[in-house]
Amino acid sequence: MAINRKATATWKGTGKEGAGSVTTMSGALNDLPHSFLTRFVSEDGKAGTNPEELIAAAHASCFTMKLSFVLNAAGFTADNLECTATVKMDKVGDGMGVVGIHLDLKGTVPGITAEKFKSCAEEAKANCPISQLLKSVPITMSAVLA
């Protein structure tokens, strides 16, 4: 069964002075602004979003869901999983590029050892669909039980 998800982005003007918006088919994002300012200068979100932030959100979401499946298969149910994904950009050649992603995981899982939690998290990191998509860059992780 194929699943298709859609998002539409618009852009008007030059790369530096122009602006656009992003809309998702679910409506979770609806004409959310993005621009050079929101990507490289103003990171507080008040002016809009940027592609790297959206990738971080997608990765954190996919990873925590995959981890819940991995934990369940191992006989555990999480009370809470919280993951902050950080997409790092840096100079690559003459421009900028994504050079890595870090997943900072905190979890509350009754009955699990720290070692088993870390093992399940590593499996989820390696196998969640978004990790698979993004494996062209290093993906690191810290995982701690609360």
Secondary structure, 3 states (H helix, E strand, C coil): CCCCCCEEEEEECCCCCCEEEEEECCCCCCCEEEEHHHHHCCCCCCCCECHHHHHHHHHHHHHHHHHHHHHHHCCCCCCEEEEEEEEEEEEECCEEEEEEEEEEEEEECCCCCHHHHHHHHHHHHHHCHHHHHCCCCCEEEEEEEC
